Amino acid sequence: MRQIYAIAKAELRVLFYSPIAWLIMIIFSFQAYSSFADLVVFMANKQELSGFVPSITKELYTKFNSVYLVIQNNLYLYIPLLTMGLMSREYSSGSIKLLYSSPLGGIKVILGKYLSIVIFAVVMLGTIVPSIIFTMYKVEAVDLSLLLSGLLGLTLLFFVYASVGLYMSTLSSYQVVVAMLTLGLLALINNMGVIGQNLDGLREITHWLSLKGRTGNFIDGLITSKDIAYFLVIVFIFLSLSVIKLNSGRSKESIGKSILRYSSVVVFAALVAYISSRPNLTLFYDATQNKANTLSDTSIDIIKRLNGRVNITTYVNMADEQHKLGITSSKISDGEKFDRYRRFMPSLKMDYVYYYDEPFKNRNYEAGVTSAEDVARNFLKPLRMNFESLLTPEQIREKVDLKPELNTFVRQVSLENEGSTFLRVYDDFMKYPFEPEISVALLRLIDTVPKVLFLTGSGETSITRYGEKDYTKFTTERGNRSALINQGYDFFTEDIRLVKVEELEKKYDLVVLADPKVKIEGENLRKILSLIERGNNFLITTKPGREQNIKAIADALGVLYLPGTLVSPQQEFAPTLISTSLSPAAFSLSRNFRFLRGQLITMSGALGLDFKLSTPYEIIPLTASPPRGTWNEVESIDFVTEKPIFNRAAGEVQRAISTSFALRKEIKSELGDSLKEQRIVFLGDADCISNSEIGRFRKGLEIANSRFATAIFNWLTYEKFPLNTSKEFTKDNKIYLTFKQARKWKIPLIWTIPILLSLLSMSILYYRKRW
């Protein structure tokens, strides 16, 4: 050990007496502190503007252009300059002969050289510690464990780069050549994951060898035994290769013996890599304050209830435009999207099935003009995939019916002996499902989900058509992430004229009567009132001009209509457009309603609602119009050509007017004496949750109609779905600096450490020259 330390000490003298090493350290600190100072000013300004800045530690150190990412992205540029002379200097000066003739073994020489770089790395990374101390003083409740996790990742990255540079320095006596070779090999290691991704077997090897993303896990606060093992194995490989190369120059040995040495290193490294990468042997530590890298308690509880192995089968239609999401070269990156689940389900298995069939979502496909086979063959041309390996339409239809899923990219999640369910990708920027959608799919395997019935037979709004006034977008549109079909609900339709009340009572959790176009009367009315009396939960919607169609139902519930249509004349929009907001009473109903505090729900034609004092239900106003500038217009009918004018004498009232109600009362449950709460929502504007209103953009208006629809269904089904997988905010949400103070700190933050390093370097270099 003394000999290793002596070599390291001698090498450190060379480093610290070298202007290049000091220049690297100064540039390194300048880049880090420039990023840090800019972000401090930005955070202070953002806090003054918004009053709240979540996760300041992450913003300063782990987000885009933050301190740790700047270091990670630039570190590979410094290493070749630091390591290029470690061994090549010995070759060029001839001192390598002294090492060969000395009793020192190759292991001690290499370890001594490597120890010197490790110590320099610690010193170099230590220059950013003052920024961490500053953060601890100026930010409330700093996420220190996250900062230490990122430092650990950067240190391990430095160790790997140093081992690569040391090995390359054993290959040539020319330092410039060594530096270029080191840069090339580091680039190769970082991008190894793109090599051979179309080939089974080779795909896993090159992906494991790739360094890309390994440090990112540490910076994000996730420490895994798999990543630590990776860094240690890579360091072991290159240090071993360095020792073998050094020893081979000392004594001539046979080619067979050299091959045996290299093979033993590879075999040992492969064995450790294989064992450490097994999901059931991988250890995890989430260093973030709010455990952002860990599944929520809700998801973990669902996983604990799973009895058996979960299998995810991904069906990839090679004639569909979405096929790129699941091609063979994307298998590993696709599978990594479930890594957080593998942590708790190490036996999770993923399979891929490739086929071709009618691509209903392919814009370039025209049935009868082009065939699915021709489209698939065309897509396969740039890919290294054999067309004969694809299942034909007949073969895939024998396995599973994917036509309801439009024959697009979809996964089928199944549990041993427990059935299966679909997990989709979505027509948004992120594409892939997040934790709520994945956990809902798992819960569907072991638990019942809300069954929602939409009544038909009276011209009600549809959940299958895509008209402006229909309800497809937030209910059954498979490509819409927030659609309730993707959040745990099942939807059905029944013609009220053709079914018996007894068949509907226990079959469905929620019944929807959506804006009937004809009057509900006779036997149909009796059936609906009977369902209400039996305790079924209901959503009832209507709009001006059609209120008489459900008047008998409203009377039974104690709901009254104000005459006319609500108007709010304004220059930019139609007078019937009302920007309503949730009433304070609604916030007590559920968490999802509380999230709508301060949000607007637009209604393009609404009835004003009131209620009878004698109703058996507790009636809670959900939404209301603004208290000023809104009234129930009873004189105007054509709002396109007529301008509504407020007329108190005509019975028009200008005040906050309710546009939707939540009704509830306690009733006896099926168990007998126990009570349950019957819940009903009555909307005075059926179109506020329609396809057109949910997806509409109006300049100057940020609306929450989609979240409002979700909140309604959530309350009506007793808050079971959508799943709550949100995390608590971190505590580091306040920076003790004003914008002006932060700007004053900017220059000292950027220049203090680089200047101190410059003065220290000049002192050391002057001391060396003098002595």
PyMOL commands that set and color helices and strands:
alter all, ss='L'
color gray80, all
select helices_A, chain A and resi 2-16+19-50+56-61+67-83+88-93+96-101+106-126+129-138+144-169+175-190+192-194+202-209+214-219+225-250+255-276+279-281+297-305+321-325+328-342+372-380+387-389+393-399+403-405+435-444+472-475+484-486+501-505+522-533+547-557+584-588+591-594+648-650+686-689+691-694+705-716+739-770
alter helices_A, ss='H'
color red, helices_A
select strands_A, chain A and resi 222-224+284-286+310-317+349-355+410-415+420-424+451-456+490-495+510-514+537-541+559-561+565-567+578-582+601-603+609-611+618-624+631-633+658-668+675-683
alter strands_A, ss='S'
color yellow, strands_A
deselect
rebuild
show_as cartoon
